């Protein structure tokens, strides 16, 4: 097996991979963003010139995230997935990343543990339609809100995701709401179209705010009745309380948040009500 860098011409294969897995959130737009952000972290595995797998490593300053790890079904069980994973780990470590995180599907947990990842907590998933409702403190995004959103995200997350957030805001400005208090943005919620769903996140609420559920209802008014998909870390009791206030949001199969490195704190702030993806906003 040979591992090379992914090229724009490989995106059709990447999309076939995620569609075969039935993943709802991954889109061509996401892969285009990965390539634009760091093409050196986008990997494709080949066997005799035929593509057989993909993996994406996203690096920040101290933290990195591995995702989109897929080997086509006919080639599984031969160690190709592990080689792709180890290649991505080596790349992130060489880039200076100290902590590598991922959200592991249940069937792949054994693989991740073999290379040193440890479980942190369950990464829960919820799916359903939410009735939209206006809420005066939660306002539509305006162009001048972008920089305050970037600053808030950096402060709460501890890393700089401006590249991904900016591309999201440029492409889907209608799927962003901001909370304004004392003439300042104190929170925001974003959505992005997936496969017949709107993936919610990042979603950052003002600390100790009494109305976080209203942020989701406000954004739902722009979602055209599509189902919403929301990821929540099980350790965030505030987020779970908000999600459980929407009985129409039903749990689906969870993942495990896992880490390779000393710290698993990336994305573990209680103000983050929906994970989004650490790798793509």
C-alpha positions in Angstrom: 0.0 0.0 0.0 1.1 3.5 -0.8 0.0 6.6 1.0 0.1 9.9 -0.9 -1.4 13.4 -0.5 -5.0 13.8 -1.5 -5.7 15.9 -4.6 -8.8 17.8 -5.7 -9.4 15.0 -8.3 -9.7 12.5 -5.4 -12.8 14.2 -3.9 -15.2 12.0 -5.8 -13.6 8.9 -4.2 -13.7 10.6 -0.8 -17.4 11.3 -1.2 -18.1 7.7 -2.2 -16.3 6.6 1.0 -18.4 8.7 3.3 -21.6 7.9 1.5 -21.0 4.2 1.7 -20.5 4.6 5.5 -23.8 6.5 5.7 -22.2 9.5 7.4 -24.7 12.4 7.5 -22.5 15.3 8.1 -19.5 15.0 5.7 -19.8 16.9 2.4 -17.7 17.9 -0.5 -17.5 21.4 1.0 -15.8 19.9 4.1 -13.1 18.1 2.0 -12.5 21.2 0.0 -11.9 23.1 3.2 -9.5 20.5 4.5 -7.4 20.7 1.3 -7.5 24.5 1.4 -6.5 24.6 5.1 -3.6 22.1 5.0 -3.3 19.8 2.0 -0.3 18.1 3.7 -2.7 16.6 6.2 -5.1 15.0 3.7 -4.0 11.4 2.9 -5.2 8.9 0.3 -4.1 5.2 0.4 -3.6 3.3 -2.9 -3.0 -0.3 -3.8 -1.6 -0.8 -7.3 -2.7 2.7 -8.2 -6.3 2.1 -7.1 -7.6 4.3 -4.2 -8.6 2.2 -1.2 -8.8 4.7 1.8 -8.7 8.2 3.1 -7.7 10.0 6.3 -7.5 13.7 7.3 -5.3 15.2 10.1 -6.1 18.7 11.2 -3.4 20.6 13.1 -3.6 23.7 15.3 -1.0 24.9 17.8 -1.0 22.3 20.5 -4.0 20.2 19.5 -4.8 18.2 16.4 -7.8 16.1 15.2 -7.9 13.0 13.1 -11.1 12.2 11.1 -12.5 10.8 7.9 -10.6 7.6 8.4 -12.1 5.1 6.0 -10.8 2.0 4.1 -13.1 0.6 1.5 -15.0 -2.5 2.7 -13.2 -5.0 0.3 -9.8 -4.0 1.7 -10.5 -4.2 5.5 -8.8 -6.5 7.9 -5.4 -6.2 6.2 -3.9 -3.5 8.4 -4.4 -0.6 5.9 -6.5 1.4 8.3 -3.8 1.2 11.0 -1.1 2.3 8.5 -3.2 5.3 7.5 -3.9 6.2 11.1 -0.2 5.9 12.1 0.8 8.1 9.1 -1.6 10.8 10.2 -0.3 10.6 13.8 3.3 10.9 12.6 2.3 14.0 10.6 0.7 15.7 13.5 3.5 14.9 15.9 6.1 16.2 13.4 4.0 19.4 13.2 4.4 20.0 17.0 1.0 18.8 18.1 0.9 17.5 21.7 -2.6 16.2 21.9 -4.4 14.3 19.1 -8.1 13.8 19.4 -10.8 11.9 17.4 -14.4 10.8 17.6 -14.2 7.0 17.2 -17.0 4.9 15.8 -17.8 2.0 18.0 -16.4 -0.6 15.6 -13.0 1.1 15.4 -12.3 1.6 19.1 -10.0 -1.4 19.2 -7.9 0.0 16.4 -7.5 3.3 18.1 -6.6 1.8 21.5 -3.9 -0.4 19.9 -2.0 2.7 18.7 -2.3 4.4 22.1 -5.6 6.4 22.1 -7.6 6.3 25.3 -11.3 6.9 25.9 -12.3 10.3 27.3 -16.1 10.2 27.2 -18.9 9.3 24.9 -19.6 11.8 22.1 -23.4 11.6 21.9 -25.5 12.2 18.8 -29.1 13.5 18.6 -31.3 13.8 15.5 -34.7 15.3 14.9 -36.8 18.2 13.7 -37.0 21.3 15.9 -39.8 23.9 15.7 -38.3 27.3 14.8 -39.1 30.3 17.0 -37.8 33.9 17.0 -36.0 35.1 20.1 -35.0 38.8 20.3 -31.6 38.4 22.0 -30.6 35.9 19.3 -30.1 37.8 16.1 -29.2 36.9 12.5 -25.5 37.0 11.6 -24.1 40.3 10.1 -20.8 40.7 8.3 -19.5 42.8 11.2 -20.1 39.9 13.6 -17.4 37.8 12.1 -14.4 39.1 14.0 -16.2 39.0 17.4 -17.2 35.4 16.7 -13.6 34.4 15.9 -12.3 36.0 19.1 -15.0 34.3 21.2 -14.3 30.9 19.6 -10.5 31.3 20.3 -11.1 32.2 23.9 -13.5 29.4 24.6 -11.8 26.6 22.5 -8.2 27.6 23.1 -7.2 27.2 19.4 -7.7 29.3 16.3 -10.5 27.9 14.0 -11.0 31.2 12.1 -10.2 29.6 8.7 -13.0 27.1 9.0 -15.5 29.5 10.6 -14.8 32.1 8.0 -15.5 29.8 5.1 -18.7 28.6 6.8 -19.9 32.1 7.4 -19.2 33.1 3.7 -21.0 30.0 2.4 -23.9 29.7 4.8 -24.4 33.1 6.6 -28.1 32.4 7.1 -27.2 29.4 9.3 -25.6 31.5 12.0 -27.2 33.3 14.9 -25.5 35.5 17.5 -26.5 36.4 21.1 -26.0 40.1 21.8 -25.8 41.4 25.3 -24.7 44.8 26.3 -24.0 45.5 22.7 -21.5 42.7 22.5 -21.6 39.2 21.0 -21.6 36.7 24.0 -22.6 33.6 22.1 -23.2 32.1 18.7 -24.7 29.0 17.0 -23.9 27.7 13.5 -25.3 25.1 11.2 -24.1 23.5 8.0 -26.0 21.4 5.5 -25.2 17.7 5.4 -26.9 14.7 3.8 -30.6 15.6 4.4 -29.7 17.1 7.8 -28.4 20.4 9.2 -25.4 19.7 11.5 -25.5 22.0 14.4 -22.3 23.4 15.9 -20.2 25.1 17.0 -22.7 26.4 19.6 -21.3 28.6 22.3 -23.7 30.0 24.9 -23.0 32.9 27.2 -21.9 31.6 30.7 -24.8 31.1 33.1 -27.3 32.2 30.5 -30.9 31.1 31.2 -32.1 30.8 27.6 -29.7 28.6 25.6 -32.5 26.5 24.1 -33.9 29.6 22.5 -30.7 29.9 20.4 -31.4 26.5 18.8 -35.0 27.3 18.2 -34.0 30.6 16.5 -31.6 28.8 14.2 -34.2 26.1 13.4 -36.4 28.8 11.9 -33.8 29.0 9.0 -33.5 25.2 8.5 -36.6 24.7 6.4 -38.0 21.8 8.5 -34.9 19.7 7.9 -33.7 17.4 10.6 -31.0 18.7 12.9 -28.1 16.6 14.0 -26.3 17.7 17.1 -23.2 16.3 18.9 -22.8 16.7 22.6 -20.1 15.4 25.0 -21.6 13.4 27.8 -19.5 15.3 30.3 -21.3 18.5 29.5 -24.4 18.3 31.7 -25.6 21.8 30.8 -25.6 20.8 27.1 -27.5 17.6 27.8 -30.1 19.5 29.8 -30.7 21.8 26.9 -30.9 18.9 24.4 -33.3 17.0 26.6 -35.7 20.0 26.6 -36.4 19.1 23.0 -38.1 15.7 23.1 -38.1 15.6 19.3 -34.3 15.2 19.4 -33.7 11.4 19.6 -30.4 9.8 20.4 -28.6 7.9 17.7 -25.5 5.8 17.9 -22.7 7.5 19.9 -19.0 7.8 19.3 -16.2 7.9 21.8 -14.1 11.0 22.2 -10.5 9.7 22.4 -7.1 11.2 22.9 -3.5 10.4 22.3 -1.5 12.8 24.5 -1.5 14.2 28.0 -4.5 16.5 27.8 -8.1 15.9 26.6 -9.4 19.4 27.3 -9.7 20.5 23.7 -13.4 21.3 23.3 -14.3 20.4 26.9 -15.6 23.9 27.9 -19.1 23.9 29.4 -20.0 26.9 27.2 -19.7 24.7 24.1 -23.2 23.2 23.9 -22.7 21.5 20.6 -19.4 20.2 19.6 -19.4 21.0 15.9 -16.2 19.4 14.8 -12.9 20.5 16.3 -11.5 19.9 12.8 -13.9 21.9 10.7 -15.9 24.2 13.0 
